[in-house]
Amino acid sequence: MSTVIYVRKGPDGRIAALSRSVPDDDPGWSASASDAPEVQTFIKELSGAGGDALDNSDLPFVRVLEDVIDILVDRAVIRFTDLPLPAQTKLLQRRRRRQQRQGLCLFSDEDPI
């Protein structure tokens, strides 16, 4: 849910500061949505999270989860049909895309051991 926050921009037009409230006598602030892309970019830059390691690790981690699910299914710890339907659909889509990609590539998408 988006909330209203106040933005102060610098001479270059980029956000220089954010605030939850603004004194009535300070005209340099304007209202903005907290989930506005410009605000989110500013927050990421402030926290040093622009392209941070957590975001960068998501895709490889998804692959790890897929492998864990495959192992659990192969060992009959869970059944594929035990997973919620949206999860089943997403896993099947990813498997299909990976197979298509491997069919077009000469190299595997896996790192050598």
KOLPAKE-612876 format. One record per residue (C-alpha): residue in three letters; residue number from 1; y negated, z, x negated. Coordinates in pm, whole numbers, plus 50000, padded with zeros to 5 digits. Layout:
ALA NUM Y Z X $
...
This chain:
MET 1 50000 50000 50000 $
SER 2 49664 49900 49864 $
THR 3 49382 50150 49848 $
VAL 4 49013 50095 49785 $
ILE 5 48893 50168 49434 $
TYR 6 48564 50093 49267 $
VAL 7 48521 49847 48985 $
ARG 8 48247 49814 48726 $
LYS 9 48235 49485 48540 $
GLY 10 48094 49422 48195 $
PRO 11 47857 49143 48090 $
ASP 12 48155 48910 48043 $
GLY 13 48253 48951 48410 $
ARG 14 48573 49139 48329 $
ILE 15 48651 49486 48458 $
ALA 16 48514 49754 48226 $
ALA 17 48589 50066 48434 $
LEU 18 48764 50187 48749 $
SER 19 48687 50487 48968 $
ARG 20 48817 50646 49287 $
SER 21 48466 50734 49396 $
VAL 22 48116 50625 49306 $
PRO 23 47784 50809 49328 $
ASP 24 47563 50661 49602 $
ASP 25 47280 50599 49357 $
ASP 26 47485 50382 49116 $
PRO 27 47470 50015 49226 $
GLY 28 47684 49884 48936 $
TRP 29 48011 49944 49117 $
SER 30 48188 49729 49377 $
ALA 31 48485 49796 49601 $
SER 32 48820 49636 49522 $
ALA 33 49182 49666 49629 $
SER 34 49396 49872 49394 $
ASP 35 49663 49602 49394 $
ALA 36 49425 49316 49311 $
PRO 37 49561 49111 49017 $
GLU 38 49246 49170 48812 $
VAL 39 49277 49547 48862 $
GLN 40 49647 49547 48773 $
THR 41 49576 49347 48456 $
PHE 42 49307 49596 48355 $
ILE 43 49543 49891 48411 $
LYS 44 49818 49724 48205 $
GLU 45 49575 49653 47922 $
LEU 46 49450 50013 47931 $
SER 47 49800 50155 47915 $
GLY 48 49901 49915 47640 $
ALA 49 50158 49767 47876 $
GLY 50 50047 49404 47874 $
GLY 51 50386 49234 47840 $
ASP 52 50536 49573 47762 $
ALA 53 50886 49642 47640 $
LEU 54 51004 49768 47979 $
ASP 55 50913 49442 48153 $
ASN 56 51058 49240 47865 $
SER 57 51389 49424 47888 $
ASP 58 51443 49359 48260 $
LEU 59 51620 49022 48237 $
PRO 60 51868 49126 47967 $
PHE 61 51930 49447 48159 $
VAL 62 52008 49250 48475 $
ARG 63 52273 49065 48278 $
VAL 64 52422 49398 48166 $
LEU 65 52436 49515 48528 $
GLU 66 52608 49190 48630 $
ASP 67 52869 49247 48358 $
VAL 68 52923 49609 48468 $
ILE 69 52970 49496 48829 $
ASP 70 53221 49233 48715 $
ILE 71 53418 49494 48519 $
LEU 72 53422 49735 48813 $
VAL 73 53544 49459 49046 $
ASP 74 53805 49336 48794 $
ARG 75 53943 49688 48755 $
ALA 76 53944 49740 49133 $
VAL 77 53707 50034 49111 $
ILE 78 53494 49863 49375 $
ARG 79 53539 49552 49586 $
PHE 80 53278 49279 49572 $
THR 81 53251 49310 49949 $
ASP 82 53155 49679 49910 $
LEU 83 52818 49561 49780 $
PRO 84 52540 49501 50032 $
LEU 85 52523 49140 50148 $
PRO 86 52188 49070 49973 $
ALA 87 52340 49194 49644 $
GLN 88 52647 48975 49692 $
THR 89 52426 48673 49761 $
LYS 90 52206 48736 49457 $
LEU 91 52505 48785 49227 $
LEU 92 52671 48467 49348 $
GLN 93 52347 48271 49302 $
ARG 94 52308 48399 48948 $
ARG 95 52671 48318 48862 $
ARG 96 52629 47965 48995 $
ARG 97 52306 47908 48800 $
ARG 98 52459 48047 48481 $
GLN 99 52760 47817 48518 $
GLN 100 52532 47518 48576 $
ARG 101 52324 47608 48272 $
GLN 102 52631 47651 48051 $
GLY 103 52760 47316 48170 $
LEU 104 52436 47152 48048 $
CYS 105 52403 47339 47719 $
LEU 106 52598 47307 47398 $
PHE 107 52534 47671 47311 $
SER 108 52620 47986 47505 $
ASP 109 52344 48211 47641 $
GLU 110 52521 48506 47479 $
ASP 111 52426 48643 47139 $
PRO 112 52701 48613 46877 $
ILE 113 52885 48936 46809 $
